[in-house]
């Protein structure tokens, strides 16, 4: 059996194929997610997006999807965790994006660390796309958890559009990460500059010498959000691009310190961990007694977790 794996994220959609019979994974392509520039999607657009993705894979036997968590449906419109309207939703009792699309009667989103009997461990057919069966939708963070080897002395920091600190028995959510970076990127783009290209040129020394105080909580769902983000400690000679970017990166790293102080080993997971090459050394400098390891084994962490679910649940 060959399964199309779709990680439907808040910034990118990442695909791959897993052949269960021979335990073989093949990396697919990456596309921009509709949630990169929007916080909601209607069922018609969602089905069109999924159908277009599946059109690229004619020889698969089934489809397994993981999606962003923290949202829900209002009528025929799915509101992601980025939408302010999710505050009115009790998301433990709303369909996930994929289950809701197929009007599945049972909410199959995998959710560890709960005793809620509405959540079922298993993969069940809930509908079809292009005549290919699609199975119960998984949570993207839950798939990352499934991919990791954690114990009482090991935590993971997952860094993508959203960010979480993951331990053996809990997940701390909503650390400002990629979504906060995109807010600053919009400002740089208005000046015809690319913040991410400029960030690639920032050195360890730039970060260590940075002096601005940056509050990255620029969206209502962010941890410690109150009246939006801010930049302070600006003086007449220190408000430069290098100092601003170095300060943003410093604050990004330092925000995790109180949440990893009780373990000695931390796994760095997600797109930001792989792309921002200075991060591991910075984490090490600011936390010298700990060991930091970037998880980079040639396969997306979400896909790795999905494969584990397939191997456990598809008999």
C-alpha positions as a Markdown table, in Angstrom:
| # | Residue | x | y | z |
|---|---|---|---|---|
| 1 | Unk | 0.0 | 0.0 | 0.0 |
| 2 | Unk | 1.3 | 3.4 | -1.0 |
| 3 | Unk | 0.1 | 6.5 | 1.0 |
| 4 | Unk | 0.3 | 10.1 | 0.0 |
| 5 | Unk | 1.4 | 12.1 | 3.0 |
| 6 | Unk | 0.2 | 15.8 | 3.1 |
| 7 | Unk | 1.3 | 18.1 | 5.8 |
| 8 | Unk | -1.1 | 21.0 | 5.4 |
| 9 | Unk | 0.6 | 23.7 | 7.4 |
| 10 | Unk | 0.1 | 27.4 | 8.1 |
| 11 | Unk | 2.9 | 28.5 | 5.8 |
| 12 | Unk | 3.6 | 25.5 | 3.5 |
| 13 | Unk | 2.0 | 22.3 | 2.3 |
| 14 | Unk | 4.6 | 19.5 | 2.2 |
| 15 | Unk | 4.0 | 16.2 | 0.4 |
| 16 | Unk | 5.6 | 12.8 | 0.3 |
| 17 | Unk | 4.8 | 9.2 | -0.4 |
| 18 | Unk | 5.2 | 6.2 | 1.9 |
| 19 | Unk | 5.2 | 2.7 | 0.6 |
| 20 | Unk | 4.2 | 0.6 | 3.6 |
| 21 | Unk | 5.0 | -2.7 | 1.9 |
| 22 | Unk | 8.7 | -2.0 | 1.5 |
| 23 | Unk | 9.0 | 0.7 | 4.2 |
| 24 | Unk | 10.1 | 3.3 | 1.7 |
| 25 | Unk | 9.6 | 7.1 | 1.9 |
| 26 | Unk | 9.9 | 9.4 | -1.1 |
| 27 | Unk | 10.0 | 13.2 | -0.6 |
| 28 | Unk | 7.4 | 15.1 | -2.7 |
| 29 | Unk | 7.1 | 18.8 | -3.3 |
| 30 | Unk | 6.4 | 21.9 | -1.2 |
| 31 | Unk | 3.6 | 24.4 | -2.0 |
| 32 | Unk | 2.6 | 27.6 | -0.4 |
| 33 | Unk | -0.3 | 27.2 | 2.0 |
| 34 | Unk | -3.4 | 29.3 | 1.6 |
| 35 | Unk | -3.0 | 30.1 | 5.3 |
| 36 | Unk | 0.3 | 32.0 | 4.7 |
| 37 | Unk | -1.7 | 35.1 | 3.7 |
| 38 | Unk | -5.2 | 34.3 | 5.1 |
| 39 | Unk | -6.6 | 33.0 | 8.4 |
| 40 | Unk | -9.6 | 31.0 | 7.0 |
| 41 | Unk | -10.7 | 28.9 | 4.1 |
| 42 | Unk | -14.1 | 27.8 | 2.8 |
| 43 | Unk | -14.9 | 24.2 | 2.0 |
| 44 | Unk | -15.0 | 24.8 | -1.8 |
| 45 | Unk | -11.5 | 26.3 | -1.9 |
| 46 | Unk | -10.2 | 23.6 | 0.5 |
| 47 | Unk | -11.5 | 20.8 | -1.7 |
| 48 | Unk | -10.1 | 22.4 | -4.8 |
| 49 | Unk | -6.7 | 22.8 | -3.1 |
| 50 | Unk | -6.6 | 19.2 | -2.0 |
| 51 | Unk | -7.8 | 17.9 | -5.4 |
| 52 | Unk | -5.1 | 19.8 | -7.1 |
| 53 | Unk | -2.5 | 18.2 | -4.8 |
| 54 | Unk | -3.8 | 14.7 | -5.2 |
| 55 | Unk | -3.8 | 15.1 | -9.0 |
| 56 | Unk | 0.0 | 14.9 | -8.9 |
| 57 | Unk | -0.1 | 11.4 | -7.4 |
| 58 | Unk | -1.9 | 8.9 | -9.6 |
| 59 | Unk | -0.5 | 5.7 | -8.2 |
| 60 | Unk | -1.2 | 6.0 | -4.4 |
| 61 | Unk | -3.7 | 3.8 | -2.6 |
| 62 | Unk | -4.7 | 6.3 | 0.1 |
| 63 | Unk | -4.2 | 9.7 | 1.6 |
| 64 | Unk | -3.1 | 10.6 | 5.1 |
| 65 | Unk | -3.1 | 14.3 | 6.1 |
| 66 | Unk | -1.9 | 16.2 | 9.1 |
| 67 | Unk | -3.1 | 19.7 | 9.6 |
| 68 | Unk | -2.7 | 22.8 | 11.9 |
| 69 | Unk | -4.5 | 22.6 | 15.2 |
| 70 | Unk | -6.4 | 25.2 | 17.2 |
| 71 | Unk | -9.2 | 26.1 | 14.7 |
| 72 | Unk | -12.7 | 25.1 | 13.8 |
| 73 | Unk | -15.6 | 25.6 | 11.5 |
| 74 | Unk | -18.2 | 28.4 | 11.5 |
| 75 | Unk | -20.7 | 27.2 | 8.9 |
| 76 | Unk | -18.8 | 26.2 | 5.8 |
| 77 | Unk | -15.7 | 28.3 | 6.6 |
| 78 | Unk | -12.7 | 26.9 | 8.5 |
| 79 | Unk | -11.1 | 29.4 | 10.8 |
| 80 | Unk | -7.4 | 28.6 | 11.6 |
| 81 | Unk | -5.7 | 29.3 | 14.9 |
| 82 | Unk | -4.6 | 32.6 | 13.3 |
| 83 | Unk | -8.2 | 33.8 | 13.1 |
| 84 | Unk | -9.5 | 36.1 | 15.9 |
| 85 | Unk | -12.8 | 34.3 | 15.5 |
| 86 | Unk | -11.4 | 31.1 | 17.0 |
| 87 | Unk | -11.8 | 32.7 | 20.4 |
| 88 | Unk | -15.5 | 32.0 | 20.1 |
| 89 | Unk | -15.0 | 28.3 | 19.2 |
| 90 | Unk | -14.7 | 25.5 | 21.7 |
| 91 | Unk | -12.2 | 23.6 | 19.5 |
| 92 | Unk | -12.4 | 20.4 | 21.5 |
| 93 | Unk | -15.9 | 20.1 | 20.1 |
| 94 | Unk | -15.5 | 21.4 | 16.5 |
| 95 | Unk | -14.4 | 19.4 | 13.5 |
| 96 | Unk | -10.9 | 19.7 | 12.4 |
| 97 | Unk | -10.3 | 21.1 | 8.9 |
| 98 | Unk | -10.3 | 17.8 | 7.1 |
| 99 | Unk | -13.0 | 16.0 | 9.2 |
| 100 | Unk | -15.2 | 19.0 | 8.8 |
| 101 | Unk | -14.8 | 19.0 | 5.0 |
| 102 | Unk | -16.2 | 15.4 | 4.8 |
| 103 | Unk | -18.7 | 16.0 | 7.6 |
| 104 | Unk | -17.2 | 13.0 | 9.4 |
| 105 | Unk | -19.4 | 12.1 | 12.4 |
| 106 | Unk | -16.5 | 11.5 | 14.7 |
| 107 | Unk | -13.6 | 13.8 | 15.4 |
| 108 | Unk | -10.6 | 11.7 | 14.7 |
| 109 | Unk | -7.9 | 14.2 | 15.4 |
| 110 | Unk | -5.2 | 12.5 | 17.4 |
| 111 | Unk | -4.7 | 14.4 | 20.7 |
| 112 | Unk | -2.3 | 13.0 | 23.3 |
| 113 | Unk | -2.3 | 14.0 | 26.9 |
| 114 | Unk | -6.1 | 13.9 | 27.2 |
| 115 | Unk | -8.8 | 11.5 | 28.6 |
| 116 | Unk | -11.5 | 12.9 | 26.3 |
| 117 | Unk | -13.2 | 9.9 | 24.8 |
| 118 | Unk | -14.2 | 11.8 | 21.7 |
| 119 | Unk | -10.6 | 11.3 | 20.4 |
| 120 | Unk | -10.0 | 7.9 | 18.8 |
| 121 | Unk | -6.5 | 6.4 | 18.2 |
| 122 | Unk | -6.7 | 5.0 | 14.8 |
| 123 | Unk | -6.9 | 5.9 | 11.1 |
| 124 | Unk | -10.3 | 5.5 | 9.5 |
| 125 | Unk | -11.6 | 6.3 | 6.0 |
| 126 | Unk | -13.6 | 9.5 | 6.1 |
| 127 | Unk | -14.1 | 10.2 | 2.4 |
| 128 | Unk | -12.4 | 10.2 | -1.0 |
| 129 | Unk | -10.6 | 12.6 | -3.2 |
| 130 | Unk | -10.1 | 11.7 | -6.9 |
| 131 | Unk | -11.5 | 8.3 | -5.9 |
| 132 | Unk | -8.6 | 7.8 | -3.4 |
| 133 | Unk | -9.6 | 7.1 | 0.2 |
| 134 | Unk | -8.6 | 9.8 | 2.7 |
| 135 | Unk | -8.1 | 8.8 | 6.3 |
| 136 | Unk | -8.6 | 10.5 | 9.6 |
| 137 | Unk | -6.8 | 13.8 | 9.9 |
| 138 | Unk | -3.9 | 14.0 | 12.3 |
| 139 | Unk | -2.7 | 17.1 | 14.2 |
| 140 | Unk | 0.7 | 18.4 | 12.9 |
| 141 | Unk | 2.1 | 19.0 | 16.3 |
| 142 | Unk | 1.0 | 15.5 | 17.4 |
| 143 | Unk | 2.8 | 14.0 | 14.4 |
| 144 | Unk | 6.0 | 15.9 | 15.4 |
| 145 | Unk | 5.6 | 14.4 | 18.9 |
| 146 | Unk | 5.2 | 10.9 | 17.4 |
| 147 | Unk | 8.4 | 11.4 | 15.4 |
| 148 | Unk | 10.6 | 12.2 | 18.5 |
| 149 | Unk | 12.5 | 10.1 | 20.9 |
| 150 | Unk | 11.8 | 11.9 | 24.2 |
| 151 | Unk | 12.4 | 10.9 | 27.8 |
| 152 | Unk | 12.3 | 12.7 | 31.2 |
| 153 | Unk | 15.6 | 14.5 | 30.5 |
| 154 | Unk | 14.9 | 15.5 | 26.8 |
| 155 | Unk | 12.6 | 18.2 | 25.5 |
| 156 | Unk | 12.0 | 19.4 | 21.9 |
| 157 | Unk | 11.5 | 22.9 | 20.6 |
| 158 | Unk | 9.4 | 22.8 | 17.4 |
| 159 | Unk | 9.9 | 26.0 | 15.4 |
| 160 | Unk | 7.6 | 26.7 | 12.4 |
| 161 | Unk | 4.9 | 29.2 | 11.8 |
| 162 | Unk | 3.9 | 28.4 | 15.3 |
| 163 | Unk | 6.2 | 27.0 | 18.0 |
| 164 | Unk | 5.9 | 24.6 | 20.9 |
| 165 | Unk | 8.1 | 23.2 | 23.7 |
| 166 | Unk | 7.4 | 19.5 | 23.8 |
| 167 | Unk | 8.1 | 17.2 | 26.7 |
| 168 | Unk | 7.3 | 13.6 | 27.4 |
| 169 | Unk | 3.9 | 14.5 | 28.9 |
| 170 | Unk | 3.0 | 18.0 | 27.8 |
| 171 | Unk | 3.1 | 20.6 | 25.0 |
| 172 | Unk | 3.5 | 24.3 | 25.7 |
| 173 | Unk | 2.2 | 26.2 | 22.8 |
| 174 | Unk | 2.0 | 29.6 | 21.0 |
| 175 | Unk | 5.6 | 30.8 | 21.3 |
| 176 | Unk | 6.1 | 33.6 | 18.7 |
| 177 | Unk | 8.0 | 32.2 | 15.7 |
| 178 | Unk | 7.5 | 32.2 | 12.0 |
| 179 | Unk | 4.2 | 34.1 | 12.2 |
| 180 | Unk | 6.0 | 36.9 | 14.1 |
| 181 | Unk | 8.8 | 36.9 | 11.6 |
| 182 | Unk | 6.3 | 37.3 | 8.8 |
| 183 | Unk | 4.9 | 40.4 | 10.5 |
| 184 | Unk | 8.4 | 42.0 | 10.4 |
| 185 | Unk | 8.9 | 40.7 | 6.9 |
| 186 | Unk | 5.9 | 42.7 | 5.7 |
| 187 | Unk | 7.6 | 45.9 | 7.1 |
| 188 | Unk | 10.8 | 45.1 | 5.3 |
| 189 | Unk | 9.0 | 44.3 | 2.1 |
| 190 | Unk | 7.4 | 47.7 | 2.2 |
| 191 | Unk | 10.9 | 49.1 | 2.0 |
| 192 | Unk | 11.7 | 46.7 | -0.9 |
| 193 | Unk | 13.9 | 44.6 | 1.4 |
| 194 | Unk | 13.8 | 40.9 | 2.2 |
| 195 | Unk | 14.2 | 40.3 | 5.9 |
| 196 | Unk | 15.0 | 36.7 | 5.5 |
| 197 | Unk | 17.8 | 37.3 | 3.1 |
| 198 | Unk | 19.2 | 40.0 | 5.5 |
| 199 | Unk | 18.8 | 37.6 | 8.4 |
| 200 | Unk | 21.1 | 35.1 | 6.6 |
| 201 | Unk | 23.9 | 37.6 | 6.9 |
| 202 | Unk | 23.5 | 38.2 | 10.6 |
| 203 | Unk | 26.4 | 36.7 | 12.6 |
| 204 | Unk | 26.6 | 35.2 | 16.1 |
| 205 | Unk | 28.5 | 38.4 | 17.1 |
| 206 | Unk | 25.7 | 40.6 | 15.7 |
| 207 | Unk | 23.2 | 38.8 | 18.0 |
| 208 | Unk | 25.4 | 38.9 | 21.1 |
| 209 | Unk | 26.0 | 42.6 | 20.7 |
| 210 | Unk | 22.4 | 43.5 | 19.9 |
| 211 | Unk | 20.8 | 46.0 | 22.3 |
| 212 | Unk | 17.2 | 46.5 | 21.3 |
| 213 | Unk | 14.4 | 45.0 | 23.3 |
| 214 | Unk | 11.9 | 43.3 | 21.0 |
| 215 | Unk | 8.6 | 42.0 | 22.1 |
| 216 | Unk | 7.7 | 39.3 | 19.5 |
| 217 | Unk | 4.1 | 38.8 | 20.7 |
| 218 | Unk | 2.6 | 40.6 | 17.7 |
| 219 | Unk | -0.6 | 38.5 | 17.4 |
| 220 | Unk | -3.4 | 37.9 | 19.9 |
| 221 | Unk | -2.8 | 34.1 | 20.2 |
| 222 | Unk | 0.9 | 34.6 | 21.1 |
| 223 | Unk | 2.1 | 33.8 | 24.6 |
| 224 | Unk | 2.3 | 36.9 | 26.8 |
| 225 | Unk | 0.4 | 39.0 | 24.3 |
| 226 | Unk | -0.7 | 42.3 | 25.6 |
| 227 | Unk | -1.4 | 45.4 | 23.5 |
| 228 | Unk | 0.8 | 44.0 | 20.6 |
| 229 | Unk | 4.5 | 43.8 | 20.1 |
| 230 | Unk | 7.1 | 46.5 | 20.6 |
| 231 | Unk | 10.7 | 47.7 | 20.0 |
| 232 | Unk | 12.3 | 49.6 | 22.9 |
| 233 | Unk | 15.7 | 50.8 | 24.1 |
| 234 | Unk | 16.1 | 52.7 | 20.8 |
| 235 | Unk | 18.9 | 55.3 | 21.0 |
| 236 | Unk | 20.0 | 57.8 | 18.4 |
| 237 | Unk | 22.8 | 55.6 | 17.1 |
| 238 | Unk | 21.6 | 52.0 | 17.6 |
| 239 | Unk | 18.5 | 51.8 | 15.4 |
| 240 | Unk | 20.1 | 49.9 | 12.5 |
| 241 | Unk | 19.0 | 46.9 | 10.5 |
| 242 | Unk | 21.8 | 44.8 | 11.9 |
| 243 | Unk | 20.9 | 45.7 | 15.5 |
| 244 | Unk | 17.2 | 45.2 | 14.9 |
| 245 | Unk | 17.6 | 41.7 | 13.2 |
| 246 | Unk | 20.2 | 40.6 | 15.8 |
| 247 | Unk | 17.8 | 41.7 | 18.6 |
| 248 | Unk | 14.9 | 39.8 | 17.0 |
| 249 | Unk | 16.9 | 36.6 | 16.8 |
| 250 | Unk | 18.2 | 37.1 | 20.4 |
| 251 | Unk | 14.7 | 37.5 | 21.7 |
| 252 | Unk | 13.5 | 34.5 | 19.7 |
| 253 | Unk | 16.2 | 32.3 | 21.4 |
| 254 | Unk | 15.8 | 33.7 | 24.9 |
| 255 | Unk | 12.1 | 33.3 | 25.1 |
| 256 | Unk | 12.5 | 29.5 | 25.5 |
| 257 | Unk | 14.9 | 29.6 | 28.5 |
| 258 | Unk | 12.4 | 29.3 | 31.3 |
| 259 | Unk | 10.8 | 26.4 | 29.6 |
| 260 | Unk | 13.9 | 24.2 | 29.2 |
| 261 | Unk | 15.7 | 24.7 | 32.4 |
| 262 | Unk | 14.8 | 21.3 | 33.9 |
| 263 | Unk | 16.3 | 19.1 | 31.2 |
| 264 | Unk | 19.8 | 18.6 | 29.8 |
| 265 | Unk | 19.1 | 17.8 | 26.2 |
| 266 | Unk | 17.0 | 19.7 | 23.7 |
| 267 | Unk | 16.0 | 18.7 | 20.2 |
| 268 | Unk | 15.5 | 21.5 | 17.7 |
| 269 | Unk | 12.8 | 20.6 | 15.2 |
| 270 | Unk | 11.0 | 22.4 | 12.3 |
| 271 | Unk | 11.7 | 24.6 | 9.4 |
| 272 | Unk | 13.2 | 27.5 | 11.3 |
| 273 | Unk | 15.7 | 25.2 | 13.1 |
| 274 | Unk | 16.9 | 23.9 | 9.7 |
| 275 | Unk | 17.0 | 27.2 | 7.9 |
| 276 | Unk | 18.5 | 29.5 | 10.5 |
| 277 | Unk | 22.0 | 28.1 | 10.7 |
| 278 | Unk | 23.2 | 30.2 | 13.7 |
| 279 | Unk | 20.5 | 29.0 | 16.0 |
| 280 | Unk | 22.1 | 25.9 | 17.5 |
| 281 | Unk | 25.2 | 27.8 | 18.5 |
| 282 | Unk | 23.1 | 30.6 | 19.9 |
| 283 | Unk | 21.1 | 28.3 | 22.0 |
| 284 | Unk | 24.3 | 26.7 | 23.2 |
| 285 | Unk | 25.8 | 30.1 | 24.1 |
| 286 | Unk | 22.8 | 31.2 | 26.1 |
| 287 | Unk | 22.3 | 27.8 | 27.7 |
| 288 | Unk | 25.9 | 26.4 | 28.2 |
| 289 | Unk | 25.0 | 23.5 | 30.4 |
| 290 | Unk | 22.7 | 21.9 | 27.9 |
| 291 | Unk | 23.1 | 20.0 | 24.7 |
| 292 | Unk | 21.2 | 21.1 | 21.6 |
| 293 | Unk | 20.7 | 18.9 | 18.5 |
| 294 | Unk | 19.0 | 19.9 | 15.3 |
| 295 | Unk | 16.8 | 17.0 | 14.1 |
| 296 | Unk | 17.6 | 16.8 | 10.4 |
| 297 | Unk | 17.4 | 13.3 | 9.0 |
| 298 | Unk | 16.2 | 13.9 | 5.4 |
| 299 | Unk | 12.5 | 13.5 | 6.2 |
| 300 | Unk | 10.0 | 16.1 | 7.6 |
| 301 | Unk | 9.2 | 15.5 | 11.2 |
| 302 | Unk | 5.5 | 15.6 | 10.5 |
| 303 | Unk | 5.9 | 12.9 | 7.7 |
| 304 | Unk | 8.0 | 10.8 | 10.1 |
| 305 | Unk | 5.2 | 10.9 | 12.7 |
| 306 | Unk | 2.6 | 10.1 | 10.1 |
| 307 | Unk | 4.5 | 7.1 | 9.0 |
| 308 | Unk | 4.6 | 5.8 | 12.6 |
| 309 | Unk | 0.9 | 6.3 | 12.8 |
| 310 | Unk | 0.4 | 4.4 | 9.6 |
| 311 | Unk | 2.6 | 1.5 | 10.8 |
| 312 | Unk | 0.7 | 1.3 | 14.1 |
| 313 | Unk | -2.8 | 1.8 | 12.8 |
| 314 | Unk | -3.0 | 0.4 | 9.3 |
| 315 | Unk | -3.0 | -3.3 | 9.6 |
